[in-house]
Amino acid sequence: MIPFPYRIAAIFVLLSSVLLSSPARGAALGEQMAQGWDHFYNLEFSAATRIFENAAAANPASPLPRNGIAQSVLYGEMYRDGSLSSELVDGHNSFLRRPKMEASPALQQQFLSSIDKSIQLSDTLLARNPRDVDALHAKAVALALRSNWNFLVHKAWHDSLSDATASRKLEDQILAIDPKDIDAKLGQGVHEYIVGDLPWQWRTLGFLVGFHGDKVRGLATVEQVAKNGNRNKADAEIILCVLYRRERASRKALPLLADLIKRYPRNYLLRLEQARMYDDLGDNGTAFKILDQIEREREQKVPDVANCPLEKIYYERATFLFWMGRIDEAQTNFQKVIAQPQDLDLNTGVISYLRLGQIQDLRKQHVAATPFYQKATEYAPESETAKEARHFIDSPYHRPKRTYGP
């Protein structure tokens, strides 16, 4: 199973990187791929990469392991960057406002060579049989991954959307061959949603001719796959959690998250997402209980949360307290977050410094706030949060009214 990862963070972060599953040819390859995706879903990206590399060596004609390598490299970087969070795709942020991700030359080479090889192998299979659905799936995945890479690493928005649209066209071919392949509709639904959310100028691009986009129809399609899909059922559930939060419908995400947590117990990010959803709904008590439970299990060395950094728990708790107006308690927790700044991902670090500055502004102590804003601008200079911090250096922060999801 080839998952749509967390934004998604994303998830899952850029939603045009939605990936299609395609069956592995051969029992041995299928077992290897399943093991790799289990590690992947549980945030064990290095282990997943090793398994996919072994699968690629044992199956030199298959594009699937190459896609697995590329996806694990990309989302391993997103994980270290702190980009796998639904708060980065909420209703206030455009899909075009993502900070640029810095990947080492070695990782860029590993990613791009894996994608190039996957496309080459897919094209070889399609040259023999243009109706090879498995090969069409694999090429669609490779293009979608490259779309995400161009977006997050190179900030090449035009190239990113072009690849996403090319991937969508391959999905259309799959459905023309097999209209009952409901899993292939997942990419279509996400593409409909994204294009429907783009500024009108972007919709005039040549490669988007014929794709008008429709957020409502796109969301309904993803819901259909989540309900009736097979290979992409879990992927659709993850996407819906992100989209529901973006659409201020967090309550709908709760049963989906409960199911995903059972499937992938070592993915602590799912439990943090669960706490965020309850906080969105104004149920702060349940949100805090979830964080407290994760912290207790970590102290008890429960394996499922062994990889959850304490700083992530402090950060979530501080964020909830900040928006509740309990700024003294929020400050205490944000100070715990930045105690070891070298261990933080970029998003957690830069937002923590921003919030500490905002707390001082709420106390009408702008002189004390300015060093925190300056630290935020230094910590992740290219991020949108750093731009906000620069603004608040000159214009003190005033709290907006917070809205909760239905």
N, C-alpha and C positions, 0 to 999 in steps of 0.2 A: 504494500500500500504506500503510495506516495502522498504525503500529507500536505495540506495547506497549513503552513506554520503560523505561529502566533504574531499577531501584529500588536501581527498582526500581529501585532503585531503584531499583531499584526498583527499580534500577530504581528501581530502581524502587521505593520507599517505599510507598504504600498500594496493595495489590494489587487492591482492588475497582475500581480505575480501568482494568482491562484493556479494551483497545479492540478493536473488530471492524473488519476491513477491508471496504470495499465498493467495487465497481468504479466508476470514474468514467465518466459518460456523455459520450462524445465523445472522439476521439483526442487533440485538443489539450489538453483538461482532464486526461486521463490522463497525458500526457507531463509537464505542469506539476506534477501531484501527485507523480509519481515522482521528479522532480528535487528537489522540496521534501523528500520523505522521505529521500532520499539525504543531503542536508545535515543533516537532523534526526538520523538514526542516527549521523552522524559528529560530533555535538555542535556543529554550526554552526547554532545556533538562530536567530540574527538573519537569516542568509541564507535559512533555511527560511521564516521569517515573511514576508520580502519576497516570496518566490515565491508563497506562499499568498495574500497580499494582492492580487498581480497576477491570480492565478487567480480570486479572488472578484470582482474588478472586471470581468473578462472573462466571468464566468459567474454573473450575479446571481441566477439561480434555483436554483443548486446549493448544498446545505448543506455539501458536503465541504470546500471551501476554508475555510469558517468554522471547522469543527472543526480543520483544520490550523493556523490562526492561534492558536486557543485552546490547542491542545496545545503548540505551540512556545513560547508565552508562559509557560505553566505550567512546562514542563520546563526552559526557560531559567532561570527563577527557582530551581528545584530544583538545577540545576547550580551556580549561583552560591552557593547555600546549602550545597552539599556533601552533598546528600541522595541522590545517585544512586549508592548503594553497597549491596552486599548485606549489609555488616556492620550496617546499620541495620535489617535485618529478620531477624536471626539468631534462633536458638532461645531466647535468653534474654529477648527483648523482645516485649511484647504489641504488636499492631497499633494499640492505643489509646495508646501511649506515644511519640508523635512530637512534637517541639517545634513550636511554632507558627511559621509562616513569615511574614515581614513583606514584603508586596508594596506597591509605591507605588500611590496612588490612580489614576494614569494606567494602570498595568498591570492593576489590578483592573477598570477600566472597559473596557479593550480585551478582556480575557478574557470578562467577563460579557456584553458586547454581542455578541461573536462567538457565544457559546453560545445566547443568546436568539434571534439571527437564524437559527442552524442549526436550532433546534427549530421556529421559525415556518415555515421553508421545508420542513422534513420534514413537518410537520402539513399543509401545503398539498398536498403530493404524496400524502399518505395519505388526505386528504379525497377526492381523485379516485380513488384505488385503495388500499383498506385492505390489499391483499396485495402492495403494492410493497415487495419485499424490500430494495432499495437504500435506500429511505426509512426503513424500519425499522432497518436497519444504522446509518444516519446519526444517527437519533434516539438509538439505544442508545449510540453513541459520545459524543454530546453530554451525555447524562445521566451517563455514567461519568466524563467529564472534570469535570463540575460536582461529582460526588461527591468526586473527588480535591481539588478546590479548596476545598470546604467543610471537608474534613478537615485539609488542610495550612495553609490561610490563616485560616479562621474558627474552626477547632477545633470545628465544629458536627458532632459525631459522629452524632447522630440523623439530621440532614438528609443527611449523607454516606451512611450506610448505607441510608437510604430511597431515594436516587437510584440507588445501586448495585443495589438490589433491583428497582427499576423498569426499569433497564437489562436485568437478567437476564430479566424477564418478556417484554421485547421479543425477546430472543434465543430464548426458548421459542416465541414466535409464528413467528419465522423458521424454526425447525426443524419446526414443525407444517406449514408451507407446503412446505418442502423438507427432508425428513429426511436427505438425503444431504449437506447443507451442513456438512461436518465442521468447517470454520473457525468456524462459529457456536457450536460446543461449547466453544471456548476460554474465553469469558466464564463459561459454566456451571461449568466445572471450577475456575476460580479462585474463583468465588463459593462453591462447595461447600467449598473448602479454607478460605476465610476464615471463613465462618459456623461451620464445624466447629472453628475455633480460638478463637472468641469465648467470653468468660465466659458462663455459663448465663443470667445476668440479661439480657444483650443478646439472647439467642435468644427471649426471651418477648415482644419488641416486636411490635406488631400487624402491621406490614408484613412481618414474617418468618414469619408463619403459613404453614405448608406447606413452609418451607425449613429442614430440620433440620441440614443441613451434614454433610459427611463428608470428612475430610482425605484418607483413603486413596483414596476414589473420585474426589475432586477432582484429586489428583495423577495418578492413572491417566488421567483425561480429558485433562489437559494433555499427558501423554506421548503420547497417541494423536494429538493435533493436531500435535505436534512431528514425529512420524514420518510421518503421512499427509496433513497439511494442505497447503494451497496458499498462499492469501493470508496466513495467520497462522502459517506455519511458523516464520519467524524470531522472531516474537513469542513463540511457545510455547517456543522454545529459550531465549530470554532469561529467561522466567519460570521455567523449570525450573532454570536455573543458580542463581537466587535460592532457590527452594524446596529444591533439593538441599542447598545450604549450610545452610539453616535446619534441615533434617532430618538433618544430619550425614552426608550422602552426597556429599561434595565430589568424589569420584572420578568419579561419573557426569556431573559438569558439564564435565569437561575436554574431551571430544570436541566437545561443543556449543560451548564457547568457542573452540576452534580453528576451527570452521566460521564462527562469527560474526566472528572477527578477519579472516578472509579476505574476508568480505563488506564489512566496514566498517573498513578499515585505519587510518582517521584517528581512530577512537574509542579513545583510549589507555586509557579506563576499563576496556575489556574486557581489556586486557593486565594491568592492575593486579588485576582480578578473578582472572585466571589465576594470578598470583603468590599471591594469598590462598588459592586452592584448594589449591595445593601446600603452602603453609604449614600449612593445616588438616590435611593428611595427614601432617605431620611431615617433609616433604621440603624442609627449609629451603634446601638447596643449590640446588635448581632455582628456588625462589622468589627467592633473591638473584640468580641468573643472569638471570632475566627483568628484574628491576629494573636490574641493571647494563647489560643490553642496551639498555633504553629510555634510560638516561642517556647511553650512548655515542652512540646515534643522535641524541639531542638535541644533543649537542656537535658532531656531524657535520652538523647542520642537515638531517636527513632530514625531508621534509615531513610524513610521517605522524604524527610526534610533536612537531611544532613547537609545538602548543598545550598540551603537557603541562607544567605548572609543575614546576620542580625541587622545590618544597616538597612536592608530592604524592609524589615518589619518596623524599625524605628521610623523610616521614611513614610510608610503608609499611615502609621499611627499619627505622626506629626501632621501629615496632610489633612487627615480627618479633623484633628484638633484645630488646625489653622482655620478651616472653613466653618467650624462651629463657633469660632470666636474665642476659644480657650488658648490665647496666644502665649501665656506663660508656659503651659504644658507643651505646646507646640514647639516653642523655642528649645526647651530641654531636650526634646526628641531630635530636632534638627541638629542640635549641637552634637548629639551622639552619632548622628549620621556622618558628619564631617570630621569626626575625631581622627579617622584614618583616611584622608582624602585620596591617597594613592591606591586604595582598594576599591574605590567607587567607579561605577560606570558613569559615562559622561552625563546622561540625562538626570540620574539621581543626584549627582554632585552639583550640577549647575542650577537645578531647581531648588535644591536645599539652600544654597547661598542666596538665591533670589528671595526665597521665603524669609530667611533671616533678616534680610534688608527690609522687606515689607513689614515684618513684625515691628521693627524699630520705627518705621514710618507711622504705623498705627498708634504708636506711643507718642507721636509727634516729636521724635528724636531723629531728625533727618541726618544730622552730622554722624550719628552712630550707625545709620543705615548705609551710608555711602561706601564704606570699606567692603561690606558684603556684596553690594552691587558690582563694585570693581572686581572682586574676586570671581563673581559669576562670569563677567566678561572675559576674564583671563582663563577660566576653567574650560570653557567650550566656546571660543570666539565666534565660530560660524553658525551657532545655533540661534533659533528664534528667541530662546530664553535669554541669551546674552544681549540680543537687540532690545528686549524689554528692559533688561537691567540698565543698559546705557540710557534709555529714556528716563528711568526713575532716578538716575543720578541728578538729572536736571529738574525733573518734575516729581515731587514726592508721591508715593503710592496712596491711593484711596480705594478702600474695599468696594467692589461692585456687589450688587445683590446676587446671591447664589440661587440658581434654580435647580430643582430636583426632577428626576425622571418620573413618569407616571407609574 
